[in-house]
Structures are given as structure tokens and as C-alpha cells.
Amino acid sequence: MAGWSNHTGTAVVLPRENVDTDQIIPARFMATPRSEGYGPFLFHDLRDEGFPTMRVPGAEVLVAGRNFGCGSSREAAVYALVDAGIRAVIAPSFGDIFAGNAVNNGLLPARVDDCTAVTLVSALGTGQADLTLDIPSRRIMLGDLELSFELPDPAATKLINGWDDIDLTRAHAEQIESYRASREATAQWVWPRAG
């Protein structure tokens, strides 16, 4: 996956809490081969309720309520968002597994406090606006507003570099080899010997 540091895109509000992974992509659509893309199924069952991305072609940032991505651990929920062109979800909290899956697939789960969430929702209202996200500084820029979001350092490193968990581990190859060598020298009995 390609890494990214900052992005400006159209933001829309999803004014609900506890959006679970089955609402993001209903399970019945997961029989579709991943190579065909899951974007067309994003929020399929919420469409009758006028979900914003259905009204705003090209939306790339969702501002959502608390506990976004709760429920089952299906990675297909992240696939559906990414395949539909969503680059980031901003919310006060996320399902833990969803947040991990998001980072591993290049989707930014930007956690904000309740006050920041209210400010963003108020600024966007029922419309849309271009919003800029900057991962290194953990900043959100919307018009004259400049707000902050939270993201753990390892997640930021993975997003910026386009890394997965293995790449993140490989970044510490020298330290790992140094530890291994010192451990082998101080605890020779641990290491298997030939013959």
C-alpha cells in the first residue's frame, strides 16, 4: 500500500454512534471476491436513510460518532471504505480491531475528543467541505479551524510509510540482531548447537 502524510478531501458527517461493521458492509456481500471491490456495498442498508456518501460523490473523509467500527472483526468493513475512496474516519472512538485493520489498509482512524467532534460536525453541518489531515502533526484543518487528533506513533509510522506490521518490525532489524547477538553471547545454553 502507498503511504501518505497529508491529504485534503471532501468531508461529510455521518451523524450516528455505534456504527458497526455489519452496517459498514452487510455480511451477505462478503461472498463477492475482494478483487471486484467492496465499495459498491458500503453502507448498503443505510442508503434509505440518506447516508451522506450516497449524496456526496467523491467524499473522502467521514466525521462519525462514537464507537465507529464496533461489532465483528471483519476486515471487509475497512475494504469497503477504502474501495469507496474514503481515506480517513474522524470519530471520538473506534472499535479496537477496526482501528488496527484501518491502519493496516491505509485508512486513518483519527480519534478526536468530544468537543472537537462537535466543532467539526457544527462546521460541516449537513453539507460538505474540503478538510486537510496532516498525520505527522496530528492536525485537522477546516477553513479557519485547526484542530488536533490522536493516533499512536506506530500507527502513524505505518500510514506514512505504507507499512504493515512486518515492515514495522523490519525497521528495527539492527536492534533485533544486536539483542540476538548479545543474548546468544550471555546465554549460550539457549541456542541449539549442531552435532
Beta strands, then each sheet from edge to edge (+ up, - down):
strand 1: 6-14
strand 2: 59-64
strand 3: 88-91
strand 4: 108-111
strand 5: 129-134
strand 6: 139-142
strand 7: 145-148
sheet 1: 4+ 3+ 2+ 1+ 5- 6+ 7-
end
